[in-house]
């Protein structure tokens, strides 16, 4: 699995670029609230995906059969965190809700698109080769 986690670096780079672009577009679109809320949504999406990768990798170290349950658990936790963050933004800065939600969607699309491109280009063996000593 270690070789298959090489997508983290490009995903974070793309997320950073998208967050900067989202800040500019958010500022032009919704002013001050858009300037902070849109990149905050991108960051929430990126951190959610990275947290899932870390949790599933840890579960794999314990037992390979735990990876699917851990992926489902992290998916549930990510949804709950996103909904909680949306509720907090709605109650504290209602005019930032739409830019924040758009940032989450754009961040998720950017992360997943980067991961798909990386996986398409990666040379990942179908089996774990292990050490050849």
VMD Tcl script that builds the backbone (N, CA, C; Angstrom):
set m [mol new atoms 399]
animate dup $m
set s [atomselect $m all]
$s set {name element resname resid chain x y z} {
  {N N UNK 1 A 0.822 -1.202 0.000}
  {CA C UNK 1 A 0.000 0.000 0.000}
  {C C UNK 1 A 0.858 1.255 0.000}
  {N N UNK 2 A 2.083 1.162 0.530}
  {CA C UNK 2 A 2.927 2.343 0.606}
  {C C UNK 2 A 3.163 2.942 -0.778}
  {N N UNK 3 A 3.393 2.105 -1.773}
  {CA C UNK 3 A 3.619 2.605 -3.130}
  {C C UNK 3 A 2.366 3.268 -3.682}
  {N N UNK 4 A 1.230 2.817 -3.266}
  {CA C UNK 4 A -0.030 3.362 -3.780}
  {C C UNK 4 A -0.419 4.669 -3.105}
  {N N UNK 5 A 0.305 5.110 -2.079}
  {CA C UNK 5 A -0.015 6.375 -1.415}
  {C C UNK 5 A 0.796 7.537 -1.983}
  {N N UNK 6 A 1.465 7.332 -3.095}
  {CA C UNK 6 A 2.252 8.390 -3.705}
  {C C UNK 6 A 1.421 9.523 -4.251}
  {N N UNK 7 A 0.108 9.384 -4.279}
  {CA C UNK 7 A -0.762 10.436 -4.789}
  {C C UNK 7 A -0.961 11.563 -3.796}
  {N N UNK 8 A -0.545 11.395 -2.542}
  {CA C UNK 8 A -0.798 12.422 -1.529}
  {C C UNK 8 A -0.116 13.746 -1.874}
  {N N UNK 9 A 1.141 13.678 -2.262}
  {CA C UNK 9 A 1.870 14.911 -2.567}
  {C C UNK 9 A 1.217 15.679 -3.720}
  {N N UNK 10 A 0.971 15.036 -4.885}
  {CA C UNK 10 A 0.315 15.804 -5.950}
  {C C UNK 10 A -1.081 16.292 -5.568}
  {N N UNK 11 A -1.803 15.518 -4.777}
  {CA C UNK 11 A -3.143 15.950 -4.366}
  {C C UNK 11 A -3.070 17.192 -3.478}
  {N N UNK 12 A -2.095 17.228 -2.570}
  {CA C UNK 12 A -1.946 18.409 -1.721}
  {C C UNK 12 A -1.483 19.619 -2.523}
  {N N UNK 13 A -0.613 19.406 -3.497}
  {CA C UNK 13 A -0.158 20.517 -4.339}
  {C C UNK 13 A -1.331 21.097 -5.117}
  {N N UNK 14 A -2.105 20.228 -5.752}
  {CA C UNK 14 A -3.265 20.700 -6.511}
  {C C UNK 14 A -4.277 21.363 -5.581}
  {N N UNK 15 A -4.493 20.806 -4.403}
  {CA C UNK 15 A -5.429 21.414 -3.456}
  {C C UNK 15 A -4.958 22.802 -3.031}
  {N N UNK 16 A -3.661 22.962 -2.843}
  {CA C UNK 16 A -3.132 24.280 -2.498}
  {C C UNK 16 A -3.347 25.296 -3.607}
  {N N UNK 17 A -3.090 24.875 -4.834}
  {CA C UNK 17 A -3.310 25.766 -5.985}
  {C C UNK 17 A -4.796 26.117 -6.105}
  {N N UNK 18 A -5.638 25.107 -5.949}
  {CA C UNK 18 A -7.078 25.337 -6.043}
  {C C UNK 18 A -7.558 26.246 -4.908}
  {N N UNK 19 A -6.985 26.110 -3.723}
  {CA C UNK 19 A -7.382 26.963 -2.599}
  {C C UNK 19 A -7.037 28.428 -2.881}
  {N N UNK 20 A -5.875 28.670 -3.471}
  {CA C UNK 20 A -5.495 30.052 -3.811}
  {C C UNK 20 A -6.443 30.612 -4.868}
  {N N UNK 21 A -6.703 29.815 -5.904}
  {CA C UNK 21 A -7.646 30.254 -6.934}
  {C C UNK 21 A -9.042 30.465 -6.347}
  {N N UNK 22 A -9.434 29.579 -5.432}
  {CA C UNK 22 A -10.756 29.692 -4.808}
  {C C UNK 22 A -10.855 30.960 -3.970}
  {N N UNK 23 A -9.766 31.358 -3.330}
  {CA C UNK 23 A -9.780 32.589 -2.544}
  {C C UNK 23 A -10.010 33.802 -3.438}
  {N N UNK 24 A -9.331 33.820 -4.578}
  {CA C UNK 24 A -9.498 34.937 -5.508}
  {C C UNK 24 A -10.908 34.954 -6.092}
  {N N UNK 25 A -11.348 33.806 -6.569}
  {CA C UNK 25 A -12.692 33.723 -7.156}
  {C C UNK 25 A -13.758 34.000 -6.094}
  {N N UNK 26 A -13.568 33.465 -4.901}
  {CA C UNK 26 A -14.511 33.724 -3.810}
  {C C UNK 26 A -14.581 35.190 -3.445}
  {N N UNK 27 A -13.441 35.869 -3.458}
  {CA C UNK 27 A -13.431 37.303 -3.161}
  {C C UNK 27 A -14.163 38.094 -4.244}
  {N N UNK 28 A -13.910 37.733 -5.502}
  {CA C UNK 28 A -14.596 38.417 -6.604}
  {C C UNK 28 A -16.100 38.138 -6.591}
  {N N UNK 29 A -16.469 36.933 -6.167}
  {CA C UNK 29 A -17.863 36.497 -6.200}
  {C C UNK 29 A -18.654 37.001 -4.997}
  {N N UNK 30 A -18.085 36.848 -3.804}
  {CA C UNK 30 A -18.853 37.137 -2.590}
  {C C UNK 30 A -18.138 38.077 -1.620}
  {N N UNK 31 A -17.087 38.719 -2.056}
  {CA C UNK 31 A -16.387 39.651 -1.179}
  {C C UNK 31 A -15.578 38.941 -0.100}
  {N N UNK 32 A -15.475 39.592 1.054}
  {CA C UNK 32 A -14.676 39.068 2.157}
  {C C UNK 32 A -15.057 37.669 2.613}
  {N N UNK 33 A -16.353 37.391 2.819}
  {CA C UNK 33 A -16.728 36.036 3.237}
  {C C UNK 33 A -16.333 34.969 2.216}
  {N N UNK 34 A -16.439 35.290 0.946}
  {CA C UNK 34 A -16.047 34.327 -0.086}
  {C C UNK 34 A -14.549 34.103 -0.126}
  {N N UNK 35 A -13.789 35.148 0.235}
  {CA C UNK 35 A -12.333 35.041 0.197}
  {C C UNK 35 A -11.798 34.060 1.232}
  {N N UNK 36 A -12.483 33.926 2.369}
  {CA C UNK 36 A -12.007 32.953 3.361}
  {C C UNK 36 A -12.802 31.654 3.318}
  {N N UNK 37 A -14.082 31.725 2.983}
  {CA C UNK 37 A -14.923 30.527 3.062}
  {C C UNK 37 A -14.631 29.533 1.944}
  {N N UNK 38 A -14.394 30.005 0.748}
  {CA C UNK 38 A -14.159 29.091 -0.368}
  {C C UNK 38 A -12.870 28.288 -0.175}
  {N N UNK 39 A -11.730 28.924 0.125}
  {CA C UNK 39 A -10.534 28.105 0.366}
  {C C UNK 39 A -10.637 27.258 1.640}
  {N N UNK 40 A -11.421 27.703 2.614}
  {CA C UNK 40 A -11.629 26.878 3.808}
  {C C UNK 40 A -12.360 25.587 3.447}
  {N N UNK 41 A -13.314 25.687 2.536}
  {CA C UNK 41 A -14.006 24.478 2.066}
  {C C UNK 41 A -13.063 23.544 1.324}
  {N N UNK 42 A -12.183 24.108 0.502}
  {CA C UNK 42 A -11.188 23.289 -0.209}
  {C C UNK 42 A -10.289 22.581 0.807}
  {N N UNK 43 A -9.851 23.316 1.816}
  {CA C UNK 43 A -8.980 22.725 2.839}
  {C C UNK 43 A -9.697 21.624 3.615}
  {N N UNK 44 A -10.967 21.824 3.931}
  {CA C UNK 44 A -11.722 20.788 4.641}
  {C C UNK 44 A -11.803 19.511 3.810}
  {N N UNK 45 A -12.054 19.652 2.520}
  {CA C UNK 45 A -12.124 18.476 1.648}
  {C C UNK 45 A -10.771 17.768 1.588}
  {N N UNK 46 A -9.695 18.529 1.427}
  {CA C UNK 46 A -8.357 17.927 1.334}
  {C C UNK 46 A -7.983 17.214 2.632}
  {N N UNK 47 A -8.254 17.843 3.753}
  {CA C UNK 47 A -7.932 17.212 5.039}
  {C C UNK 47 A -8.789 15.974 5.281}
  {N N UNK 48 A -10.024 16.003 4.822}
  {CA C UNK 48 A -10.878 14.820 4.959}
  {C C UNK 48 A -10.349 13.640 4.161}
  {N N UNK 49 A -9.943 13.892 2.922}
  {CA C UNK 49 A -9.396 12.813 2.105}
  {C C UNK 49 A -8.075 12.309 2.682}
  {N N UNK 50 A -7.216 13.213 3.130}
  {CA C UNK 50 A -5.938 12.797 3.705}
  {C C UNK 50 A -6.148 11.997 4.989}
  {N N UNK 51 A -7.125 12.406 5.783}
  {CA C UNK 51 A -7.439 11.649 6.998}
  {C C UNK 51 A -7.921 10.246 6.686}
  {N N UNK 52 A -8.692 10.113 5.629}
  {CA C UNK 52 A -9.155 8.783 5.221}
  {C C UNK 52 A -7.989 7.905 4.810}
  {N N UNK 53 A -7.064 8.471 4.061}
  {CA C UNK 53 A -5.888 7.704 3.629}
  {C C UNK 53 A -5.095 7.232 4.840}
  {N N UNK 54 A -4.884 8.127 5.795}
  {CA C UNK 54 A -4.122 7.760 6.992}
  {C C UNK 54 A -4.840 6.678 7.803}
  {N N UNK 55 A -6.142 6.812 7.960}
  {CA C UNK 55 A -6.897 5.836 8.749}
  {C C UNK 55 A -6.913 4.465 8.084}
  {N N UNK 56 A -7.109 4.438 6.771}
  {CA C UNK 56 A -7.137 3.159 6.064}
  {C C UNK 56 A -5.749 2.520 6.060}
  {N N UNK 57 A -4.698 3.327 5.920}
  {CA C UNK 57 A -3.333 2.795 5.965}
  {C C UNK 57 A -3.034 2.204 7.341}
  {N N UNK 58 A -3.484 2.869 8.394}
  {CA C UNK 58 A -3.279 2.335 9.740}
  {C C UNK 58 A -4.050 1.030 9.923}
  {N N UNK 59 A -5.276 0.990 9.433}
  {CA C UNK 59 A -6.068 -0.236 9.537}
  {C C UNK 59 A -5.408 -1.373 8.772}
  {N N UNK 60 A -4.801 -1.058 7.646}
  {CA C UNK 60 A -4.124 -2.091 6.858}
  {C C UNK 60 A -2.936 -2.682 7.614}
  {N N UNK 61 A -2.255 -1.842 8.400}
  {CA C UNK 61 A -1.132 -2.352 9.196}
  {C C UNK 61 A -1.605 -3.355 10.242}
  {N N UNK 62 A -2.797 -3.125 10.777}
  {CA C UNK 62 A -3.335 -4.034 11.793}
  {C C UNK 62 A -3.822 -5.336 11.164}
  {N N UNK 63 A -4.663 -5.202 10.149}
  {CA C UNK 63 A -5.212 -6.375 9.466}
  {C C UNK 63 A -5.842 -5.895 8.165}
  {N N UNK 64 A -5.497 -6.528 7.070}
  {CA C UNK 64 A -5.987 -6.126 5.759}
  {C C UNK 64 A -7.511 -6.122 5.687}
  {N N UNK 65 A -8.148 -7.013 6.453}
  {CA C UNK 65 A -9.615 -7.095 6.429}
  {C C UNK 65 A -10.290 -5.887 7.070}
  {N N UNK 66 A -9.533 -5.055 7.751}
  {CA C UNK 66 A -10.109 -3.876 8.402}
  {C C UNK 66 A -10.194 -2.666 7.480}
  {N N UNK 67 A -9.630 -2.760 6.285}
  {CA C UNK 67 A -9.586 -1.580 5.427}
  {C C UNK 67 A -10.971 -1.140 4.960}
  {N N UNK 68 A -11.822 -2.057 4.560}
  {CA C UNK 68 A -13.170 -1.663 4.120}
  {C C UNK 68 A -13.985 -1.068 5.262}
  {N N UNK 69 A -14.056 -1.709 6.427}
  {CA C UNK 69 A -14.801 -1.066 7.523}
  {C C UNK 69 A -14.234 0.313 7.885}
  {N N UNK 70 A -12.906 0.445 7.872}
  {CA C UNK 70 A -12.314 1.736 8.204}
  {C C UNK 70 A -12.654 2.775 7.145}
  {N N UNK 71 A -12.666 2.385 5.881}
  {CA C UNK 71 A -13.038 3.320 4.813}
  {C C UNK 71 A -14.484 3.779 4.991}
  {N N UNK 72 A -15.370 2.869 5.356}
  {CA C UNK 72 A -16.770 3.240 5.568}
  {C C UNK 72 A -16.934 4.134 6.790}
  {N N UNK 73 A -16.177 3.848 7.836}
  {CA C UNK 73 A -16.232 4.676 9.040}
  {C C UNK 73 A -15.720 6.080 8.734}
  {N N UNK 74 A -14.591 6.179 8.035}
  {CA C UNK 74 A -14.059 7.505 7.737}
  {C C UNK 74 A -14.983 8.280 6.800}
  {N N UNK 75 A -15.642 7.586 5.894}
  {CA C UNK 75 A -16.616 8.256 5.028}
  {C C UNK 75 A -17.737 8.870 5.858}
  {N N UNK 76 A -18.238 8.113 6.817}
  {CA C UNK 76 A -19.297 8.604 7.693}
  {C C UNK 76 A -18.816 9.788 8.523}
  {N N UNK 77 A -17.610 9.682 9.055}
  {CA C UNK 77 A -17.055 10.771 9.865}
  {C C UNK 77 A -16.850 12.019 9.010}
  {N N UNK 78 A -16.375 11.847 7.769}
  {CA C UNK 78 A -16.182 12.996 6.885}
  {C C UNK 78 A -17.512 13.691 6.581}
  {N N UNK 79 A -18.537 12.920 6.304}
  {CA C UNK 79 A -19.851 13.525 6.048}
  {C C UNK 79 A -20.364 14.271 7.272}
  {N N UNK 80 A -20.216 13.665 8.438}
  {CA C UNK 80 A -20.658 14.327 9.668}
  {C C UNK 80 A -19.863 15.605 9.915}
  {N N UNK 81 A -18.556 15.567 9.665}
  {CA C UNK 81 A -17.730 16.759 9.856}
  {C C UNK 81 A -18.121 17.858 8.872}
  {N N UNK 82 A -18.369 17.491 7.623}
  {CA C UNK 82 A -18.756 18.488 6.623}
  {C C UNK 82 A -20.106 19.104 6.978}
  {N N UNK 83 A -21.053 18.279 7.385}
  {CA C UNK 83 A -22.371 18.808 7.759}
  {C C UNK 83 A -22.282 19.687 9.004}
  {N N UNK 84 A -21.447 19.290 9.947}
  {CA C UNK 84 A -21.252 20.102 11.147}
  {C C UNK 84 A -20.605 21.442 10.787}
  {N N UNK 85 A -19.590 21.394 9.931}
  {CA C UNK 85 A -18.929 22.634 9.510}
  {C C UNK 85 A -19.908 23.539 8.770}
  {N N UNK 86 A -20.746 22.953 7.911}
  {CA C UNK 86 A -21.747 23.754 7.210}
  {C C UNK 86 A -22.732 24.390 8.187}
  {N N UNK 87 A -23.135 23.642 9.198}
  {CA C UNK 87 A -24.062 24.179 10.200}
  {C C UNK 87 A -23.417 25.313 10.989}
  {N N UNK 88 A -22.146 25.159 11.333}
  {CA C UNK 88 A -21.440 26.214 12.077}
  {C C UNK 88 A -21.310 27.466 11.225}
  {N N UNK 89 A -20.935 27.292 9.961}
  {CA C UNK 89 A -20.807 28.452 9.073}
  {C C UNK 89 A -22.166 29.122 8.884}
  {N N UNK 90 A -23.212 28.325 8.739}
  {CA C UNK 90 A -24.555 28.898 8.559}
  {C C UNK 90 A -24.980 29.722 9.768}
  {N N UNK 91 A -24.634 29.244 10.962}
  {CA C UNK 91 A -25.069 29.957 12.166}
  {C C UNK 91 A -24.179 31.157 12.498}
  {N N UNK 92 A -22.928 31.132 12.097}
  {CA C UNK 92 A -22.022 32.227 12.453}
  {C C UNK 92 A -21.836 33.237 11.323}
  {N N UNK 93 A -21.797 32.773 10.088}
  {CA C UNK 93 A -21.601 33.669 8.940}
  {C C UNK 93 A -22.472 33.188 7.786}
  {N N UNK 94 A -23.782 33.456 7.839}
  {CA C UNK 94 A -24.684 32.903 6.839}
  {C C UNK 94 A -24.348 33.292 5.400}
  {N N UNK 95 A -23.762 34.472 5.196}
  {CA C UNK 95 A -23.425 34.885 3.837}
  {C C UNK 95 A -22.189 34.148 3.294}
  {N N UNK 96 A -21.525 33.368 4.112}
  {CA C UNK 96 A -20.369 32.581 3.671}
  {C C UNK 96 A -20.732 31.120 3.409}
  {N N UNK 97 A -21.990 30.754 3.627}
  {CA C UNK 97 A -22.386 29.347 3.503}
  {C C UNK 97 A -22.218 28.819 2.081}
  {N N UNK 98 A -22.713 29.532 1.101}
  {CA C UNK 98 A -22.637 29.052 -0.288}
  {C C UNK 98 A -21.183 28.987 -0.767}
  {N N UNK 99 A -20.344 30.015 -0.521}
  {CA C UNK 99 A -18.943 29.877 -0.928}
  {C C UNK 99 A -18.233 28.721 -0.221}
  {N N UNK 100 A -18.554 28.498 1.048}
  {CA C UNK 100 A -17.934 27.393 1.782}
  {C C UNK 100 A -18.343 26.055 1.186}
  {N N UNK 101 A -19.627 25.890 0.898}
  {CA C UNK 101 A -20.111 24.645 0.298}
  {C C UNK 101 A -19.493 24.433 -1.081}
  {N N UNK 102 A -19.400 25.495 -1.859}
  {CA C UNK 102 A -18.767 25.387 -3.183}
  {C C UNK 102 A -17.294 25.004 -3.048}
  {N N UNK 103 A -16.636 25.535 -2.038}
  {CA C UNK 103 A -15.241 25.180 -1.799}
  {C C UNK 103 A -15.080 23.699 -1.475}
  {N N UNK 104 A -15.997 23.150 -0.697}
  {CA C UNK 104 A -15.943 21.717 -0.384}
  {C C UNK 104 A -16.079 20.897 -1.664}
  {N N UNK 105 A -17.039 21.269 -2.499}
  {CA C UNK 105 A -17.267 20.520 -3.743}
  {C C UNK 105 A -16.065 20.642 -4.675}
  {N N UNK 106 A -15.570 21.861 -4.852}
  {CA C UNK 106 A -14.415 22.077 -5.742}
  {C C UNK 106 A -13.181 21.355 -5.199}
  {N N UNK 107 A -12.985 21.395 -3.896}
  {CA C UNK 107 A -11.848 20.692 -3.292}
  {C C UNK 107 A -11.931 19.185 -3.488}
  {N N UNK 108 A -13.122 18.634 -3.331}
  {CA C UNK 108 A -13.304 17.190 -3.526}
  {C C UNK 108 A -13.063 16.803 -4.980}
  {N N UNK 109 A -13.583 17.595 -5.903}
  {CA C UNK 109 A -13.389 17.293 -7.326}
  {C C UNK 109 A -11.912 17.398 -7.695}
  {N N UNK 110 A -11.234 18.431 -7.199}
  {CA C UNK 110 A -9.808 18.594 -7.504}
  {C C UNK 110 A -8.993 17.430 -6.953}
  {N N UNK 111 A -9.267 17.028 -5.708}
  {CA C UNK 111 A -8.537 15.921 -5.096}
  {C C UNK 111 A -8.763 14.632 -5.878}
  {N N UNK 112 A -10.023 14.328 -6.154}
  {CA C UNK 112 A -10.339 13.075 -6.844}
  {C C UNK 112 A -9.801 13.064 -8.272}
  {N N UNK 113 A -9.869 14.183 -8.965}
  {CA C UNK 113 A -9.334 14.244 -10.327}
  {C C UNK 113 A -7.819 14.033 -10.316}
  {N N UNK 114 A -7.138 14.637 -9.367}
  {CA C UNK 114 A -5.692 14.448 -9.250}
  {C C UNK 114 A -5.361 12.996 -8.930}
  {N N UNK 115 A -6.130 12.391 -8.060}
  {CA C UNK 115 A -5.896 10.992 -7.702}
  {C C UNK 115 A -6.141 10.080 -8.903}
  {N N UNK 116 A -7.150 10.365 -9.692}
  {CA C UNK 116 A -7.438 9.553 -10.873}
  {C C UNK 116 A -6.309 9.668 -11.891}
  {N N UNK 117 A -5.835 10.880 -12.140}
  {CA C UNK 117 A -4.732 11.075 -13.084}
  {C C UNK 117 A -3.485 10.365 -12.589}
  {N N UNK 118 A -3.204 10.501 -11.284}
  {CA C UNK 118 A -2.026 9.822 -10.723}
  {C C UNK 118 A -2.148 8.311 -10.892}
  {N N UNK 119 A -3.313 7.752 -10.577}
  {CA C UNK 119 A -3.505 6.301 -10.671}
  {C C UNK 119 A -3.383 5.824 -12.112}
  {N N UNK 120 A -3.847 6.632 -13.054}
  {CA C UNK 120 A -3.750 6.259 -14.464}
  {C C UNK 120 A -2.294 6.196 -14.916}
  {N N UNK 121 A -1.478 7.109 -14.404}
  {CA C UNK 121 A -0.076 7.176 -14.813}
  {C C UNK 121 A 0.842 6.287 -13.970}
  {N N UNK 122 A 0.404 5.868 -12.807}
  {CA C UNK 122 A 1.261 5.120 -11.879}
  {C C UNK 122 A 1.521 3.708 -12.376}
  {N N UNK 123 A 2.674 3.225 -12.027}
  {CA C UNK 123 A 3.022 1.837 -12.321}
  {C C UNK 123 A 2.933 1.061 -10.999}
  {N N UNK 124 A 1.742 0.556 -10.732}
  {CA C UNK 124 A 1.485 -0.163 -9.488}
  {C C UNK 124 A 1.332 -1.637 -9.830}
  {N N UNK 125 A 2.158 -2.505 -9.243}
  {CA C UNK 125 A 2.013 -3.937 -9.531}
  {C C UNK 125 A 0.692 -4.472 -8.983}
  {N N UNK 126 A 0.189 -5.485 -9.636}
  {CA C UNK 126 A -1.075 -6.087 -9.201}
  {C C UNK 126 A -0.917 -6.899 -7.920}
  {N N UNK 127 A 0.303 -7.301 -7.641}
  {CA C UNK 127 A 0.580 -8.051 -6.417}
  {C C UNK 127 A 1.660 -7.338 -5.642}
  {N N UNK 128 A 1.672 -7.538 -4.333}
  {CA C UNK 128 A 2.732 -7.000 -3.506}
  {C C UNK 128 A 3.963 -7.865 -3.682}
  {N N UNK 129 A 5.064 -7.271 -4.128}
  {CA C UNK 129 A 6.269 -8.039 -4.412}
  {C C UNK 129 A 7.071 -8.337 -3.152}
  {N N UNK 130 A 7.006 -7.458 -2.159}
  {CA C UNK 130 A 7.728 -7.689 -0.923}
  {C C UNK 130 A 9.222 -7.568 -1.104}
  {N N UNK 131 A 9.963 -7.905 -0.068}
  {CA C UNK 131 A 11.426 -7.869 -0.130}
  {C C UNK 131 A 11.953 -9.091 -0.850}
  {N N UNK 132 A 12.969 -8.902 -1.653}
  {CA C UNK 132 A 13.587 -10.008 -2.394}
  {C C UNK 132 A 14.972 -10.286 -1.845}
  {N N UNK 133 A 15.067 -10.443 -0.544}
  {CA C UNK 133 A 16.388 -10.709 0.026}
  {C C UNK 133 A 16.619 -12.169 0.281}
}
mol reanalyze $m
mol bondsrecalc $m
mol representation Tube
mol addrep $m
